[in-house]
Amino acid sequence: MKEDMKIIYALNNELRFEILKLLLLQNYYACEIPLIVKRNQPTVSHQLSKLLNLGVIGVKKIGNKRLYYLLNEKIKTIMKIFENDTSKYK
């Protein structure tokens, strides 16, 4: 799949979009994201896996925790358009 199509696919899901907005602000551990987006862990994990496979986020294992971060520069630029809509996470 071409990079631009991967980005469109990543944005085409409400939860993935929320996760990307969240990661625009800062990096988060996997255990923190469900609490913030108010969704259950399996659902969030499933969408994190999709975002990882698309190459728009990255993960760093620290001990037994996973730290997620935005990886793709294009997605960072696109998500900054929606930055004002991240106030509920601050």
Secondary structure, DSSP 4 states (H G I P E B T S, - for coil): --HHHHHHHHHSSHHHHHHHHHHHH--EETTTHHHHHT--HHHHHHHHHHHHHHTSEEEEEETTEEEEEE--HHHHHHHHHTGGGGGGG-
